[in-house]
Amino acid sequence: MPPLHRLVTTPRYADVVTHGDTAYWVEVADDTSLDARGQIGQVLAQIDATLVTIGSDRTRLLQIVIHLADLTDAAILDELWDAWVPQGHPPVRARVQSGLGGTCLVEMLVTAAITQQ
């Protein structure tokens, strides 16, 4: 059975869980005082940083499930997404409206392939 690793754990969650050559994690904006454009841009940058940490890159993204507090922000998401996703390497993507609560406007659940650790 492939090894399972949890990176940076709290009593409630792990920042990243890897199982074999797959990593799973969630990103929300570190600064939720930003508007939708700012939060979405920050989350995409945070995904980039996590990919570096786990030894992966955008071309190895498998799936991203995007939760928006308000679907009226979908056009902003799509604009930033299209500029961020490597041409020819889009992951499976779902976008849903969720009651995220507070000032959090976006949350992304990410699955990516990694090199065996």
VOPA-934703 format. One line per field, with one value per residue (C-alpha): x, y, z; residue in one letter; residue number from 1. Coordinates in nm, 4 decimals. Layout:
# residues N
c1 = (X/...)
c2 = (Y/...)
c3 = (Z/...)
res = (a/...)
n = (NUM/...)
This chain:
# residues 117
c1 = (0.0000/0.1375/0.2469/0.0132/0.1617/-0.0036/0.1780/0.1203/-0.1617/-0.3994/-0.6601/-0.9149/-0.7292/-0.4025/-0.2756/-0.1883/-0.2404/-0.0366/-0.1098/0.1351/0.1808/-0.1295/-0.1714/-0.4958/-0.5477/-0.7736/-0.6799/-0.8639/-0.7285/-0.4932/-0.6391/-1.0180/-1.0473/-0.9706/-1.2441/-1.3244/-1.0493/-0.7944/-0.8997/-0.9114/-0.5685/-0.4294/-0.5698/-0.4171/-0.0797/-0.1135/-0.1813/0.1414/0.3321/0.1884/0.2739/0.6381/0.6332/0.5113/0.7370/0.4750/0.3571/0.0434/0.0795/0.0231/-0.3055/-0.5716/-0.8830/-0.9913/-1.3339/-1.4024/-1.6505/-1.7631/-1.9691/-2.1446/-2.1647/-2.1704/-1.7909/-1.7671/-1.6567/-1.3671/-1.2753/-1.2804/-1.0641/-0.7975/-0.8260/-0.7749/-0.4558/-0.3301/-0.3972/-0.1181/-0.2405/-0.2948/-0.2927/-0.6288/-0.7425/-1.0946/-1.2825/-1.6130/-1.7495/-2.0271/-2.1866/-2.1346/-2.2228/-1.8603/-1.9453/-1.7731/-1.5635/-1.4305/-1.5329/-1.3537/-1.2273/-1.0541/-1.0182/-0.7104/-0.5854/-0.2452/-0.0002/0.3387/0.6682/0.6900/0.8112)
c2 = (0.0000/0.3479/0.5641/0.8329/1.1579/1.4563/1.7883/2.0538/1.9095/2.0640/1.8815/1.9607/1.9223/1.8724/2.1354/1.8666/1.4907/1.2818/0.9217/0.7597/0.9993/1.2098/1.5170/1.6615/2.0018/2.3046/2.6683/2.9749/3.3288/3.4231/3.7746/3.7576/4.1357/4.1377/4.1539/3.8511/3.9313/3.9649/3.6479/3.4366/3.5645/3.4950/3.1397/3.0644/3.1947/2.9810/2.6746/2.7539/2.7714/2.4403/2.2764/2.3816/2.2492/1.9051/1.8856/1.9400/2.2094/2.3315/2.0768/1.8002/1.9344/1.6639/1.8301/2.1537/2.2000/2.5718/2.7009/3.0601/3.2475/3.4218/3.2932/3.6522/3.6306/3.3494/3.5865/3.7120/3.3526/3.2497/3.5463/3.4749/3.0972/3.1168/3.3207/3.0813/2.7318/2.6098/2.5759/2.2100/2.1038/2.1968/1.9915/1.8638/2.1586/2.2123/2.5451/2.5646/2.8278/2.7594/2.9305/2.9888/3.2248/3.5327/3.7236/3.4150/3.4456/3.1448/2.8032/2.5561/2.1819/2.0670/1.7262/1.7012/1.4337/1.4426/1.2577/0.9698/1.1004)
c3 = (0.0000/-0.0854/0.2075/0.3390/0.4743/0.6416/0.6197/0.8873/1.0940/1.3445/1.5547/1.2809/0.9489/0.7636/0.5192/0.2635/0.2541/0.0126/-0.0766/-0.3109/-0.6001/-0.5338/-0.3108/-0.1766/-0.0140/0.0245/-0.0271/0.1008/0.0801/0.3607/0.3461/0.3372/0.3518/-0.0235/-0.2871/-0.5061/-0.7601/-0.4821/-0.3014/-0.6182/-0.7259/-0.3814/-0.3761/-0.7179/-0.5933/-0.2801/-0.4975/-0.6853/-0.3557/-0.2359/-0.5683/-0.5195/-0.1618/-0.2724/-0.5781/-0.8452/-1.0859/-1.2631/-1.5448/-1.2883/-1.1489/-1.1703/-1.0313/-0.8666/-0.7102/-0.6701/-0.4134/-0.4632/-0.2066/-0.4964/-0.8544/-0.9802/-0.9267/-1.1855/-1.4641/-1.2495/-1.1642/-1.5304/-1.6354/-1.3725/-1.4236/-1.8008/-1.7510/-1.4788/-1.6189/-1.8498/-2.2071/-2.2894/-1.9219/-1.7692/-1.4699/-1.4213/-1.2746/-1.0997/-0.9810/-0.7226/-0.5059/-0.1366/0.1870/0.2878/0.5709/0.7003/0.4484/0.2668/-0.0985/-0.2524/-0.1470/-0.3781/-0.3201/-0.5143/-0.6280/-0.7982/-0.9081/-0.7396/-0.7555/-0.5075/-0.1723)
res = (m/p/p/l/h/r/l/v/t/t/p/r/y/a/d/v/v/t/h/g/d/t/a/y/w/v/e/v/a/d/d/t/s/l/d/a/r/g/q/i/g/q/v/l/a/q/i/d/a/t/l/v/t/i/g/s/d/r/t/r/l/l/q/i/v/i/h/l/a/d/l/t/d/a/a/i/l/d/e/l/w/d/a/w/v/p/q/g/h/p/p/v/r/a/r/v/q/s/g/l/g/g/t/c/l/v/e/m/l/v/t/a/a/i/t/q/q)
n = (1/2/3/4/5/6/7/8/9/10/11/12/13/14/15/16/17/18/19/20/21/22/23/24/25/26/27/28/29/30/31/32/33/34/35/36/37/38/39/40/41/42/43/44/45/46/47/48/49/50/51/52/53/54/55/56/57/58/59/60/61/62/63/64/65/66/67/68/69/70/71/72/73/74/75/76/77/78/79/80/81/82/83/84/85/86/87/88/89/90/91/92/93/94/95/96/97/98/99/100/101/102/103/104/105/106/107/108/109/110/111/112/113/114/115/116/117)
